[in-house]
Amino acid sequence: MDVVGFWTRSWISDDGTAVRKLLAPDVEVEWNLDAPVDDEELMQVQHRIAAFADSVTVTGQTVAEDGAAVVYDLTAPFGTARMIEFLAVVEGRITEVRQVYDVTSTDRYFPGLYAN
């Protein structure tokens, strides 16, 4: 199975059930947003992006045997923010998710995205 491709298609299409199946029970999640993160918060933010964005486009990807780096453009009604995601994959499950957002653009074009 193409875990990384299935992951990107699943969260972009707002398929939370598929996303949950891909995450290892002890998945480690980190990001540079000014909010604490765990797998539930990650899924909530991905849902908000999928629901609000005009489009989410994979603009670049580097895949290795044990994971990938994926670059996304998150296009909102008034502009585009970029996010880079680093995934670690073990035995078909995602064990680590590291997301780096262009915080200035994210705050401008996706206001309240990660507010609790």
N, C-alpha and C positions, 0 to 999 in steps of 0.2 A: 504494500500500500504506500502511496505517496503521502506520507503523514503531513508534510509541510503544505503541499498543495491542497489537501483536504482541509487543513486548518484554516488557510486563508479563505478558501471558498466558503467554509462554514460560518466564520464570524462575519465576513462581509455580507453574506446573505441572511444574517441574524438568526442562524440555526443554533440556538443555545444548547439543545440536546446533543448535537454532534460535537460542539466545542467541549462540552463537559466530558464526553466519552474519550476525547483525545488527551485530556489533562490527567497526569498521574495523580494519585491521591495526595502525595506529599509535594506537589509542584511548588517550586520557588518562583515568586513573581516580584519583579522590581521595575520601577519606572522613575522618571525624573519629574513627574508632576508633584505638586506640593500637597500630597495627600497620602495617607497610608494605603498600602495595597495588599490584597490577598486574592485568591482565585475568584471569590465572589465579586469583589470590587472590579477586578479585571473584566469579568463577564458583563457587569453592569455598564462599564464605560464602553466596551465594544458594542453592546446593544445600543447605547445612545448614539455612538458614531454611525452605526449602520442605519438607525432610524432617521437621523437628522441630515446626514450627508447626502448631497446630490449624487455623489459617486465615491467609491473607494477603489483606487487603482494600484495594483502592484507595478511599480516602475522599475524595480531592480530586485535581483535575487541571487544569492550565492548559496548553493546547497553543498553540504558535506555529508559524509556517512552518518555523522552523529548530530546533525542539526542544520541550521541555516541562518542566514541574515536576509531579511526582507525589507525593502523600502516601499513605503506606501505614500501616495498622495491622497489626502482626505479633502475632498472638494465640498465646500459648504456654499450656501447661496451667495455669499459676498466675498469669497476667497478660498485659497487652498493652504492647508497646513501639511507638513511632512512628518512622518513617523517612521522610525527604523526599529525593527524588531529582531531580536536574537533569540533563537529557539534551540534548546537542546532536546534531542530525541533519544530515548533508550527503549528498546524492545517495543517499538510502535506507539509509545506514549510520550507526550511532551513533559519533560521533567523540569525545565527552566524556561521562563519567559522574561526577557529583558526588553523593555520598550524605552526608546528615547524619542521624545516629542520635541518639535520646534515649539517651545512653550509660548513664545510671543505670538506666533500665528495661531496656535491652538486657542489661547485665551481670547484672541481677537475674533476668530471665525467660528469657534465652538464655545461661546461663553457658558459657564456653569457646567461644563462637561464632567468635571470630577469633583464638584461640590457635594459635600455629604449632606 
